[in-house]
Amino acid sequence: MPTASADRAERLAAITWGGDEFMVLLCNDATRPTASLAERIAEVAPRDSPCGLSLGWATRKNNETLEQTMARADERLYEERRRRRNDAA
């Protein structure tokens, strides 16, 4: 079951989603800050770690459900994983 913790006056929520995945929800943020946050997370991740890090993100479109937004973020995540595998080969 997902668990959550809120921060920044309810503008940010981190939710564990499965064993090794988590989701960060940003409320009322534009696309650029979301992309910047993803870039910052990737920058601070240890490069020499035996664990990999792949990020997917999406900004909710008008009239889009949360499930649709999450599906677009998942697709971006899988694209990143494929790209990393191809780069390693």
SULWOKA-V993346 format. One record per residue. SS is DSSP state (H for helix, E for strand, - for the rest). PHI is phi in degrees with one decimal (999 if undefined). Layout:
ss = <SS SS>
phi = <PHI PHI>
This chain:
ss = <- - E E E E E - - - - E E E E E - - - - - E E E E E - - - - H H H H H H H H H H H H H H - - - - - - - - - - - - - - - - - - - - - H H H H H H H H H H H H H H H H H H H H H H H ->
phi = <999 -63.2 -120.1 -137.8 -136.4 -101.5 -149.5 50.4 50.6 65.2 -92.4 -137.6 -135.5 -105.1 -127.7 -75.0 -137.2 90.9 -67.0 -128.2 -123.0 -145.5 -127.8 -116.5 -104.2 -108.9 -100.0 60.8 -110.9 -81.5 -59.0 -59.5 -61.1 -66.2 -62.8 -63.5 -63.6 -60.9 -63.5 -65.2 -60.9 -62.9 -66.7 -87.9 -69.8 -61.1 -76.9 -96.3 -75.4 -70.7 -92.8 -92.6 -133.5 -125.4 -119.6 -131.1 -145.9 -154.6 -105.4 -63.7 -88.4 -56.2 62.0 -97.7 -77.9 -59.7 -61.9 -66.9 -63.6 -63.1 -63.7 -67.5 -64.8 -60.3 -62.3 -63.4 -60.4 -66.4 -61.1 -63.3 -62.4 -61.9 -61.9 -64.1 -64.2 -66.0 -66.3 -75.9 -77.4>
